[in-house]
Amino acid sequence: MNTKEYIIGCVALFGFVVLEIYIWTVFVAYLTHGVDFRIIIQFNNYNEFWFEFIAFNLITTLLLINLILSTKAYLRSKP
């Protein structure tokens, strides 16, 4: 694995950690402020919240896959 792939892997790991912290902070904030999800369904922000939650989880999953593939390539390239 060359330096470029290693840097991409490090950036992917950093991005994954930052986005997961953001996602769970938002999610816990929704839960701890006494939000009833049956009430949220009646408002417009329900779909926006879940779209954002799913979209960010999809992005972080792709970053994690990139990290795993980069790590595998790095380990394979070692003598």
PDB file of N, CA, C and O in Angstrom:
ATOM      1  N   MET A   1       0.843  -1.177   0.000  1.00  0.00           N
ATOM      2  CA  MET A   1       0.000   0.000   0.000  1.00  0.00           C
ATOM      3  C   MET A   1       0.891   1.243   0.000  1.00  0.00           C
ATOM      4  O   MET A   1       1.827   1.344   0.793  1.00  0.00           O
ATOM      5  N   ASN A   2       0.598   2.172  -0.880  1.00  0.00           N
ATOM      6  CA  ASN A   2       1.415   3.378  -0.945  1.00  0.00           C
ATOM      7  C   ASN A   2       0.926   4.426   0.057  1.00  0.00           C
ATOM      8  O   ASN A   2      -0.067   4.223   0.758  1.00  0.00           O
ATOM      9  N   THR A   3       1.633   5.529   0.107  1.00  0.00           N
ATOM     10  CA  THR A   3       1.327   6.570   1.086  1.00  0.00           C
ATOM     11  C   THR A   3      -0.064   7.152   0.872  1.00  0.00           C
ATOM     12  O   THR A   3      -0.756   7.476   1.837  1.00  0.00           O
ATOM     13  N   LYS A   4      -0.477   7.287  -0.387  1.00  0.00           N
ATOM     14  CA  LYS A   4      -1.793   7.860  -0.685  1.00  0.00           C
ATOM     15  C   LYS A   4      -2.906   7.012  -0.069  1.00  0.00           C
ATOM     16  O   LYS A   4      -3.831   7.549   0.540  1.00  0.00           O
ATOM     17  N   GLU A   5      -2.818   5.693  -0.226  1.00  0.00           N
ATOM     18  CA  GLU A   5      -3.847   4.822   0.343  1.00  0.00           C
ATOM     19  C   GLU A   5      -3.832   4.871   1.866  1.00  0.00           C
ATOM     20  O   GLU A   5      -4.883   4.808   2.505  1.00  0.00           O
ATOM     21  N   TYR A   6      -2.646   4.985   2.443  1.00  0.00           N
ATOM     22  CA  TYR A   6      -2.539   5.071   3.900  1.00  0.00           C
ATOM     23  C   TYR A   6      -3.197   6.354   4.410  1.00  0.00           C
ATOM     24  O   TYR A   6      -3.913   6.334   5.411  1.00  0.00           O
ATOM     25  N   ILE A   7      -2.953   7.465   3.718  1.00  0.00           N
ATOM     26  CA  ILE A   7      -3.559   8.742   4.112  1.00  0.00           C
ATOM     27  C   ILE A   7      -5.074   8.668   3.976  1.00  0.00           C
ATOM     28  O   ILE A   7      -5.801   9.154   4.842  1.00  0.00           O
ATOM     29  N   ILE A   8      -5.554   8.058   2.888  1.00  0.00           N
ATOM     30  CA  ILE A   8      -6.998   7.905   2.698  1.00  0.00           C
ATOM     31  C   ILE A   8      -7.597   7.092   3.840  1.00  0.00           C
ATOM     32  O   ILE A   8      -8.670   7.420   4.347  1.00  0.00           O
ATOM     33  N   GLY A   9      -6.899   6.027   4.244  1.00  0.00           N
ATOM     34  CA  GLY A   9      -7.382   5.214   5.352  1.00  0.00           C
ATOM     35  C   GLY A   9      -7.447   5.991   6.653  1.00  0.00           C
ATOM     36  O   GLY A   9      -8.410   5.857   7.408  1.00  0.00           O
ATOM     37  N   CYS A  10      -6.426   6.808   6.925  1.00  0.00           N
ATOM     38  CA  CYS A  10      -6.411   7.618   8.150  1.00  0.00           C
ATOM     39  C   CYS A  10      -7.536   8.652   8.132  1.00  0.00           C
ATOM     40  O   CYS A  10      -8.209   8.860   9.142  1.00  0.00           O
ATOM     41  N   VAL A  11      -7.735   9.296   6.987  1.00  0.00           N
ATOM     42  CA  VAL A  11      -8.815  10.278   6.864  1.00  0.00           C
ATOM     43  C   VAL A  11     -10.169   9.597   7.040  1.00  0.00           C
ATOM     44  O   VAL A  11     -11.068  10.148   7.675  1.00  0.00           O
ATOM     45  N   ALA A  12     -10.311   8.387   6.472  1.00  0.00           N
ATOM     46  CA  ALA A  12     -11.565   7.653   6.615  1.00  0.00           C
ATOM     47  C   ALA A  12     -11.837   7.319   8.076  1.00  0.00           C
ATOM     48  O   ALA A  12     -12.971   7.440   8.540  1.00  0.00           O
ATOM     49  N   LEU A  13     -10.805   6.899   8.803  1.00  0.00           N
ATOM     50  CA  LEU A  13     -10.980   6.576  10.221  1.00  0.00           C
ATOM     51  C   LEU A  13     -11.365   7.821  11.012  1.00  0.00           C
ATOM     52  O   LEU A  13     -12.278   7.781  11.836  1.00  0.00           O
ATOM     53  N   PHE A  14     -10.662   8.933  10.756  1.00  0.00           N
ATOM     54  CA  PHE A  14     -10.963  10.176  11.462  1.00  0.00           C
ATOM     55  C   PHE A  14     -12.389  10.632  11.161  1.00  0.00           C
ATOM     56  O   PHE A  14     -13.133  11.007  12.067  1.00  0.00           O
ATOM     57  N   GLY A  15     -12.766  10.595   9.872  1.00  0.00           N
ATOM     58  CA  GLY A  15     -14.119  10.989   9.489  1.00  0.00           C
ATOM     59  C   GLY A  15     -15.169  10.096  10.117  1.00  0.00           C
ATOM     60  O   GLY A  15     -16.222  10.564  10.550  1.00  0.00           O
ATOM     61  N   PHE A  16     -14.872   8.794  10.163  1.00  0.00           N
ATOM     62  CA  PHE A  16     -15.805   7.838  10.765  1.00  0.00           C
ATOM     63  C   PHE A  16     -16.030   8.157  12.234  1.00  0.00           C
ATOM     64  O   PHE A  16     -17.168   8.180  12.701  1.00  0.00           O
ATOM     65  N   VAL A  17     -14.944   8.404  12.963  1.00  0.00           N
ATOM     66  CA  VAL A  17     -15.055   8.698  14.396  1.00  0.00           C
ATOM     67  C   VAL A  17     -15.827   9.991  14.620  1.00  0.00           C
ATOM     68  O   VAL A  17     -16.715  10.043  15.470  1.00  0.00           O
ATOM     69  N   VAL A  18     -15.496  11.036  13.866  1.00  0.00           N
ATOM     70  CA  VAL A  18     -16.158  12.330  14.043  1.00  0.00           C
ATOM     71  C   VAL A  18     -17.645  12.224  13.729  1.00  0.00           C
ATOM     72  O   VAL A  18     -18.475  12.730  14.484  1.00  0.00           O
ATOM     73  N   LEU A  19     -17.989  11.569  12.616  1.00  0.00           N
ATOM     74  CA  LEU A  19     -19.390  11.471  12.236  1.00  0.00           C
ATOM     75  C   LEU A  19     -20.179  10.591  13.202  1.00  0.00           C
ATOM     76  O   LEU A  19     -21.336  10.891  13.495  1.00  0.00           O
ATOM     77  N   GLU A  20     -19.581   9.520  13.699  1.00  0.00           N
ATOM     78  CA  GLU A  20     -20.289   8.680  14.668  1.00  0.00           C
ATOM     79  C   GLU A  20     -20.544   9.448  15.961  1.00  0.00           C
ATOM     80  O   GLU A  20     -21.619   9.329  16.549  1.00  0.00           O
ATOM     81  N   ILE A  21     -19.563  10.236  16.408  1.00  0.00           N
ATOM     82  CA  ILE A  21     -19.781  11.058  17.605  1.00  0.00           C
ATOM     83  C   ILE A  21     -20.925  12.028  17.360  1.00  0.00           C
ATOM     84  O   ILE A  21     -21.778  12.218  18.228  1.00  0.00           O
ATOM     85  N   TYR A  22     -20.949  12.654  16.164  1.00  0.00           N
ATOM     86  CA  TYR A  22     -22.021  13.596  15.831  1.00  0.00           C
ATOM     87  C   TYR A  22     -23.375  12.895  15.807  1.00  0.00           C
ATOM     88  O   TYR A  22     -24.350  13.393  16.370  1.00  0.00           O
ATOM     89  N   ILE A  23     -23.431  11.729  15.148  1.00  0.00           N
ATOM     90  CA  ILE A  23     -24.695  11.006  15.015  1.00  0.00           C
ATOM     91  C   ILE A  23     -25.256  10.633  16.385  1.00  0.00           C
ATOM     92  O   ILE A  23     -26.431  10.868  16.666  1.00  0.00           O
ATOM     93  N   TRP A  24     -24.414  10.053  17.231  1.00  0.00           N
ATOM     94  CA  TRP A  24     -24.926   9.602  18.527  1.00  0.00           C
ATOM     95  C   TRP A  24     -25.206  10.773  19.451  1.00  0.00           C
ATOM     96  O   TRP A  24     -26.068  10.662  20.323  1.00  0.00           O
ATOM     97  N   THR A  25     -24.510  11.893  19.295  1.00  0.00           N
ATOM     98  CA  THR A  25     -24.834  13.083  20.078  1.00  0.00           C
ATOM     99  C   THR A  25     -26.218  13.589  19.720  1.00  0.00           C
ATOM    100  O   THR A  25     -27.018  13.909  20.600  1.00  0.00           O
ATOM    101  N   VAL A  26     -26.502  13.661  18.415  1.00  0.00           N
ATOM    102  CA  VAL A  26     -27.825  14.107  17.964  1.00  0.00           C
ATOM    103  C   VAL A  26     -28.899  13.138  18.446  1.00  0.00           C
ATOM    104  O   VAL A  26     -29.943  13.554  18.949  1.00  0.00           O
ATOM    105  N   PHE A  27     -28.636  11.844  18.288  1.00  0.00           N
ATOM    106  CA  PHE A  27     -29.623  10.826  18.650  1.00  0.00           C
ATOM    107  C   PHE A  27     -29.914  10.858  20.148  1.00  0.00           C
ATOM    108  O   PHE A  27     -31.075  10.823  20.557  1.00  0.00           O
ATOM    109  N   VAL A  28     -28.865  10.925  20.965  1.00  0.00           N
ATOM    110  CA  VAL A  28     -29.051  10.963  22.419  1.00  0.00           C
ATOM    111  C   VAL A  28     -29.731  12.259  22.835  1.00  0.00           C
ATOM    112  O   VAL A  28     -30.528  12.265  23.773  1.00  0.00           O
ATOM    113  N   ALA A  29     -29.427  13.360  22.148  1.00  0.00           N
ATOM    114  CA  ALA A  29     -30.089  14.629  22.458  1.00  0.00           C
ATOM    115  C   ALA A  29     -31.588  14.519  22.208  1.00  0.00           C
ATOM    116  O   ALA A  29     -32.390  15.021  22.997  1.00  0.00           O
ATOM    117  N   TYR A  30     -31.967  13.864  21.113  1.00  0.00           N
ATOM    118  CA  TYR A  30     -33.389  13.666  20.848  1.00  0.00           C
ATOM    119  C   TYR A  30     -34.022  12.812  21.945  1.00  0.00           C
ATOM    120  O   TYR A  30     -35.142  13.088  22.376  1.00  0.00           O
ATOM    121  N   LEU A  31     -33.314  11.780  22.396  1.00  0.00           N
ATOM    122  CA  LEU A  31     -33.895  10.876  23.393  1.00  0.00           C
ATOM    123  C   LEU A  31     -33.956  11.507  24.780  1.00  0.00           C
ATOM    124  O   LEU A  31     -34.947  11.338  25.491  1.00  0.00           O
ATOM    125  N   THR A  32     -32.906  12.234  25.175  1.00  0.00           N
ATOM    126  CA  THR A  32     -32.826  12.735  26.550  1.00  0.00           C
ATOM    127  C   THR A  32     -33.656  13.991  26.778  1.00  0.00           C
ATOM    128  O   THR A  32     -33.874  14.373  27.927  1.00  0.00           O
ATOM    129  N   HIS A  33     -34.122  14.641  25.724  1.00  0.00           N
ATOM    130  CA  HIS A  33     -34.949  15.825  25.909  1.00  0.00           C
ATOM    131  C   HIS A  33     -36.427  15.462  25.975  1.00  0.00           C
ATOM    132  O   HIS A  33     -37.294  16.308  25.754  1.00  0.00           O
ATOM    133  N   GLY A  34     -36.702  14.214  26.277  1.00  0.00           N
ATOM    134  CA  GLY A  34     -38.087  13.801  26.460  1.00  0.00           C
ATOM    135  C   GLY A  34     -38.895  13.814  25.180  1.00  0.00           C
ATOM    136  O   GLY A  34     -40.100  14.064  25.214  1.00  0.00           O
ATOM    137  N   VAL A  35     -38.258  13.551  24.057  1.00  0.00           N
ATOM    138  CA  VAL A  35     -38.970  13.582  22.785  1.00  0.00           C
ATOM    139  C   VAL A  35     -39.695  12.255  22.600  1.00  0.00           C
ATOM    140  O   VAL A  35     -39.090  11.186  22.682  1.00  0.00           O
ATOM    141  N   ASP A  36     -40.979  12.336  22.355  1.00  0.00           N
ATOM    142  CA  ASP A  36     -41.773  11.136  22.094  1.00  0.00           C
ATOM    143  C   ASP A  36     -41.848  10.957  20.584  1.00  0.00           C
ATOM    144  O   ASP A  36     -42.354  11.826  19.874  1.00  0.00           O
ATOM    145  N   PHE A  37     -41.345   9.835  20.099  1.00  0.00           N
ATOM    146  CA  PHE A  37     -41.284   9.652  18.651  1.00  0.00           C
ATOM    147  C   PHE A  37     -42.667   9.547  18.026  1.00  0.00           C
ATOM    148  O   PHE A  37     -42.825   9.797  16.831  1.00  0.00           O
ATOM    149  N   ARG A  38     -43.684   9.176  18.829  1.00  0.00           N
ATOM    150  CA  ARG A  38     -45.049   9.152  18.287  1.00  0.00           C
ATOM    151  C   ARG A  38     -45.535  10.568  18.006  1.00  0.00           C
ATOM    152  O   ARG A  38     -46.364  10.786  17.123  1.00  0.00           O
ATOM    153  N   ILE A  39     -45.008  11.538  18.773  1.00  0.00           N
ATOM    154  CA  ILE A  39     -45.370  12.937  18.534  1.00  0.00           C
ATOM    155  C   ILE A  39     -44.603  13.475  17.327  1.00  0.00           C
ATOM    156  O   ILE A  39     -45.148  14.231  16.522  1.00  0.00           O
ATOM    157  N   ILE A  40     -43.331  13.080  17.207  1.00  0.00           N
ATOM    158  CA  ILE A  40     -42.508  13.589  16.110  1.00  0.00           C
ATOM    159  C   ILE A  40     -43.115  13.213  14.761  1.00  0.00           C
ATOM    160  O   ILE A  40     -42.982  13.958  13.790  1.00  0.00           O
ATOM    161  N   ILE A  41     -43.782  12.059  14.696  1.00  0.00           N
ATOM    162  CA  ILE A  41     -44.372  11.614  13.431  1.00  0.00           C
ATOM    163  C   ILE A  41     -45.319  12.674  12.882  1.00  0.00           C
ATOM    164  O   ILE A  41     -45.473  12.799  11.667  1.00  0.00           O
ATOM    165  N   GLN A  42     -45.953  13.437  13.768  1.00  0.00           N
ATOM    166  CA  GLN A  42     -46.945  14.413  13.330  1.00  0.00           C
ATOM    167  C   GLN A  42     -46.303  15.675  12.742  1.00  0.00           C
ATOM    168  O   GLN A  42     -46.989  16.483  12.115  1.00  0.00           O
ATOM    169  N   PHE A  43     -44.997  15.845  12.941  1.00  0.00           N
ATOM    170  CA  PHE A  43     -44.336  17.059  12.477  1.00  0.00           C
ATOM    171  C   PHE A  43     -43.473  16.774  11.261  1.00  0.00           C
ATOM    172  O   PHE A  43     -43.162  15.622  10.958  1.00  0.00           O
ATOM    173  N   ASN A  44     -43.089  17.837  10.570  1.00  0.00           N
ATOM    174  CA  ASN A  44     -42.296  17.686   9.351  1.00  0.00           C
ATOM    175  C   ASN A  44     -40.871  17.234   9.638  1.00  0.00           C
ATOM    176  O   ASN A  44     -40.261  16.561   8.808  1.00  0.00           O
ATOM    177  N   ASN A  45     -40.331  17.593  10.804  1.00  0.00           N
ATOM    178  CA  ASN A  45     -38.925  17.303  11.063  1.00  0.00           C
ATOM    179  C   ASN A  45     -38.673  15.829  11.338  1.00  0.00           C
ATOM    180  O   ASN A  45     -37.520  15.408  11.426  1.00  0.00           O
ATOM    181  N   TYR A  46     -39.739  15.034  11.474  1.00  0.00           N
ATOM    182  CA  TYR A  46     -39.541  13.597  11.708  1.00  0.00           C
ATOM    183  C   TYR A  46     -38.802  12.968  10.537  1.00  0.00           C
ATOM    184  O   TYR A  46     -37.793  12.290  10.726  1.00  0.00           O
ATOM    185  N   ASN A  47     -39.303  13.193   9.325  1.00  0.00           N
ATOM    186  CA  ASN A  47     -38.669  12.595   8.145  1.00  0.00           C
ATOM    187  C   ASN A  47     -37.273  13.164   7.929  1.00  0.00           C
ATOM    188  O   ASN A  47     -36.360  12.440   7.533  1.00  0.00           O
ATOM    189  N   GLU A  48     -37.105  14.457   8.187  1.00  0.00           N
ATOM    190  CA  GLU A  48     -35.791  15.068   8.013  1.00  0.00           C
ATOM    191  C   GLU A  48     -34.787  14.469   8.993  1.00  0.00           C
ATOM    192  O   GLU A  48     -33.638  14.215   8.631  1.00  0.00           O
ATOM    193  N   PHE A  49     -35.219  14.244  10.233  1.00  0.00           N
ATOM    194  CA  PHE A  49     -34.310  13.681  11.236  1.00  0.00           C
ATOM    195  C   PHE A  49     -33.877  12.283  10.833  1.00  0.00           C
ATOM    196  O   PHE A  49     -32.688  11.965  10.863  1.00  0.00           O
ATOM    197  N   TRP A  50     -34.829  11.451  10.459  1.00  0.00           N
ATOM    198  CA  TRP A  50     -34.459  10.078  10.119  1.00  0.00           C
ATOM    199  C   TRP A  50     -33.688  10.014   8.820  1.00  0.00           C
ATOM    200  O   TRP A  50     -32.813   9.161   8.669  1.00  0.00           O
ATOM    201  N   PHE A  51     -33.989  10.906   7.862  1.00  0.00           N
ATOM    202  CA  PHE A  51     -33.202  10.947   6.630  1.00  0.00           C
ATOM    203  C   PHE A  51     -31.758  11.306   6.944  1.00  0.00           C
ATOM    204  O   PHE A  51     -30.829  10.700   6.410  1.00  0.00           O
ATOM    205  N   GLU A  52     -31.575  12.296   7.815  1.00  0.00           N
ATOM    206  CA  GLU A  52     -30.214  12.700   8.199  1.00  0.00           C
ATOM    207  C   GLU A  52     -29.513  11.567   8.937  1.00  0.00           C
ATOM    208  O   GLU A  52     -28.342  11.286   8.683  1.00  0.00           O
ATOM    209  N   PHE A  53     -30.225  10.921   9.848  1.00  0.00           N
ATOM    210  CA  PHE A  53     -29.640   9.828  10.635  1.00  0.00           C
ATOM    211  C   PHE A  53     -29.192   8.687   9.729  1.00  0.00           C
ATOM    212  O   PHE A  53     -28.084   8.171   9.875  1.00  0.00           O
ATOM    213  N   ILE A  54     -30.058   8.294   8.787  1.00  0.00           N
ATOM    214  CA  ILE A  54     -29.725   7.189   7.880  1.00  0.00           C
ATOM    215  C   ILE A  54     -28.611   7.601   6.921  1.00  0.00           C
ATOM    216  O   ILE A  54     -27.710   6.812   6.642  1.00  0.00           O
ATOM    217  N   ALA A  55     -28.670   8.840   6.416  1.00  0.00           N
ATOM    218  CA  ALA A  55     -27.661   9.299   5.456  1.00  0.00           C
ATOM    219  C   ALA A  55     -26.275   9.324   6.097  1.00  0.00           C
ATOM    220  O   ALA A  55     -25.309   8.861   5.491  1.00  0.00           O
ATOM    221  N   PHE A  56     -26.168   9.854   7.304  1.00  0.00           N
ATOM    222  CA  PHE A  56     -24.862   9.911   7.957  1.00  0.00           C
ATOM    223  C   PHE A  56     -24.359   8.527   8.330  1.00  0.00           C
ATOM    224  O   PHE A  56     -23.158   8.265   8.266  1.00  0.00           O
ATOM    225  N   ASN A  57     -25.274   7.630   8.723  1.00  0.00           N
ATOM    226  CA  ASN A  57     -24.839   6.267   9.004  1.00  0.00           C
ATOM    227  C   ASN A  57     -24.365   5.575   7.733  1.00  0.00           C
ATOM    228  O   ASN A  57     -23.423   4.784   7.777  1.00  0.00           O
ATOM    229  N   LEU A  58     -25.006   5.860   6.599  1.00  0.00           N
ATOM    230  CA  LEU A  58     -24.567   5.287   5.325  1.00  0.00           C
ATOM    231  C   LEU A  58     -23.173   5.799   4.972  1.00  0.00           C
ATOM    232  O   LEU A  58     -22.313   5.029   4.546  1.00  0.00           O
ATOM    233  N   ILE A  59     -22.953   7.103   5.152  1.00  0.00           N
ATOM    234  CA  ILE A  59     -21.642   7.681   4.854  1.00  0.00           C
ATOM    235  C   ILE A  59     -20.566   7.062   5.744  1.00  0.00           C
ATOM    236  O   ILE A  59     -19.488   6.707   5.266  1.00  0.00           O
ATOM    237  N   THR A  60     -20.861   6.935   7.041  1.00  0.00           N
ATOM    238  CA  THR A  60     -19.855   6.380   7.941  1.00  0.00           C
ATOM    239  C   THR A  60     -19.598   4.909   7.652  1.00  0.00           C
ATOM    240  O   THR A  60     -18.481   4.424   7.826  1.00  0.00           O
ATOM    241  N   THR A  61     -20.633   4.198   7.210  1.00  0.00           N
ATOM    242  CA  THR A  61     -20.433   2.797   6.829  1.00  0.00           C
ATOM    243  C   THR A  61     -19.505   2.707   5.630  1.00  0.00           C
ATOM    244  O   THR A  61     -18.621   1.851   5.595  1.00  0.00           O
ATOM    245  N   LEU A  62     -19.694   3.582   4.645  1.00  0.00           N
ATOM    246  CA  LEU A  62     -18.814   3.586   3.474  1.00  0.00           C
ATOM    247  C   LEU A  62     -17.383   3.940   3.874  1.00  0.00           C
ATOM    248  O   LEU A  62     -16.430   3.359   3.356  1.00  0.00           O
ATOM    249  N   LEU A  63     -17.233   4.893   4.796  1.00  0.00           N
ATOM    250  CA  LEU A  63     -15.895   5.249   5.268  1.00  0.00           C
ATOM    251  C   LEU A  63     -15.243   4.081   5.999  1.00  0.00           C
ATOM    252  O   LEU A  63     -14.043   3.845   5.857  1.00  0.00           O
ATOM    253  N   LEU A  64     -16.038   3.350   6.782  1.00  0.00           N
ATOM    254  CA  LEU A  64     -15.494   2.198   7.499  1.00  0.00           C
ATOM    255  C   LEU A  64     -15.068   1.105   6.528  1.00  0.00           C
ATOM    256  O   LEU A  64     -14.025   0.479   6.715  1.00  0.00           O
ATOM    257  N   ILE A  65     -15.872   0.872   5.489  1.00  0.00           N
ATOM    258  CA  ILE A  65     -15.502  -0.117   4.467  1.00  0.00           C
ATOM    259  C   ILE A  65     -14.198   0.298   3.792  1.00  0.00           C
ATOM    260  O   ILE A  65     -13.323  -0.534   3.553  1.00  0.00           O
ATOM    261  N   ASN A  66     -14.074   1.598   3.485  1.00  0.00           N
ATOM    262  CA  ASN A  66     -12.849   2.112   2.878  1.00  0.00           C
ATOM    263  C   ASN A  66     -11.654   1.882   3.802  1.00  0.00           C
ATOM    264  O   ASN A  66     -10.578   1.494   3.348  1.00  0.00           O
ATOM    265  N   LEU A  67     -11.848   2.121   5.097  1.00  0.00           N
ATOM    266  CA  LEU A  67     -10.779   1.904   6.071  1.00  0.00           C
ATOM    267  C   LEU A  67     -10.371   0.436   6.119  1.00  0.00           C
ATOM    268  O   LEU A  67      -9.181   0.120   6.145  1.00  0.00           O
ATOM    269  N   ILE A  68     -11.361  -0.463   6.132  1.00  0.00           N
ATOM    270  CA  ILE A  68     -11.061  -1.898   6.189  1.00  0.00           C
ATOM    271  C   ILE A  68     -10.291  -2.333   4.951  1.00  0.00           C
ATOM    272  O   ILE A  68      -9.298  -3.052   5.053  1.00  0.00           O
ATOM    273  N   LEU A  69     -10.750  -1.894   3.778  1.00  0.00           N
ATOM    274  CA  LEU A  69     -10.070  -2.278   2.537  1.00  0.00           C
ATOM    275  C   LEU A  69      -8.657  -1.708   2.490  1.00  0.00           C
ATOM    276  O   LEU A  69      -7.730  -2.379   2.036  1.00  0.00           O
ATOM    277  N   SER A  70      -8.491  -0.460   2.962  1.00  0.00           N
ATOM    278  CA  SER A  70      -7.157   0.144   2.984  1.00  0.00           C
ATOM    279  C   SER A  70      -6.240  -0.613   3.933  1.00  0.00           C
ATOM    280  O   SER A  70      -5.069  -0.832   3.626  1.00  0.00           O
ATOM    281  N   THR A  71      -6.769  -1.011   5.083  1.00  0.00           N
ATOM    282  CA  THR A  71      -5.963  -1.761   6.049  1.00  0.00           C
ATOM    283  C   THR A  71      -5.571  -3.120   5.492  1.00  0.00           C
ATOM    284  O   THR A  71      -4.433  -3.559   5.655  1.00  0.00           O
ATOM    285  N   LYS A  72      -6.519  -3.788   4.830  1.00  0.00           N
ATOM    286  CA  LYS A  72      -6.211  -5.089   4.236  1.00  0.00           C
ATOM    287  C   LYS A  72      -5.131  -4.947   3.166  1.00  0.00           C
ATOM    288  O   LYS A  72      -4.226  -5.777   3.076  1.00  0.00           O
ATOM    289  N   ALA A  73      -5.230  -3.889   2.355  1.00  0.00           N
ATOM    290  CA  ALA A  73      -4.225  -3.666   1.317  1.00  0.00           C
ATOM    291  C   ALA A  73      -2.861  -3.395   1.951  1.00  0.00           C
ATOM    292  O   ALA A  73      -1.834  -3.855   1.452  1.00  0.00           O
ATOM    293  N   TYR A  74      -2.858  -2.642   3.057  1.00  0.00           N
ATOM    294  CA  TYR A  74      -1.603  -2.341   3.746  1.00  0.00           C
ATOM    295  C   TYR A  74      -0.977  -3.616   4.310  1.00  0.00           C
ATOM    296  O   TYR A  74       0.223  -3.841   4.149  1.00  0.00           O
ATOM    297  N   LEU A  75      -1.775  -4.442   4.962  1.00  0.00           N
ATOM    298  CA  LEU A  75      -1.243  -5.666   5.557  1.00  0.00           C
ATOM    299  C   LEU A  75      -0.758  -6.638   4.482  1.00  0.00           C
ATOM    300  O   LEU A  75       0.223  -7.353   4.686  1.00  0.00           O
ATOM    301  N   ARG A  76      -1.443  -6.663   3.339  1.00  0.00           N
ATOM    302  CA  ARG A  76      -1.032  -7.552   2.254  1.00  0.00           C
ATOM    303  C   ARG A  76       0.288  -7.100   1.636  1.00  0.00           C
ATOM    304  O   ARG A  76       1.067  -7.925   1.160  1.00  0.00           O
ATOM    305  N   SER A  77       0.539  -5.785   1.642  1.00  0.00           N
ATOM    306  CA  SER A  77       1.736  -5.262   0.983  1.00  0.00           C
ATOM    307  C   SER A  77       2.985  -5.397   1.857  1.00  0.00           C
ATOM    308  O   SER A  77       4.102  -5.241   1.363  1.00  0.00           O
ATOM    309  N   LYS A  78       2.808  -5.682   3.141  1.00  0.00           N
ATOM    310  CA  LYS A  78       3.974  -5.817   4.024  1.00  0.00           C
ATOM    311  C   LYS A  78       4.752  -7.083   3.658  1.00  0.00           C
ATOM    312  O   LYS A  78       4.154  -8.109   3.335  1.00  0.00           O
ATOM    313  N   PRO A  79       6.053  -7.011   3.709  1.00  0.00           N
ATOM    314  CA  PRO A  79       6.866  -8.176   3.329  1.00  0.00           C
ATOM    315  C   PRO A  79       6.766  -9.299   4.365  1.00  0.00           C
ATOM    316  O   PRO A  79       7.387 -10.349   4.200  1.00  0.00           O
TER     317      PRO A  79
END
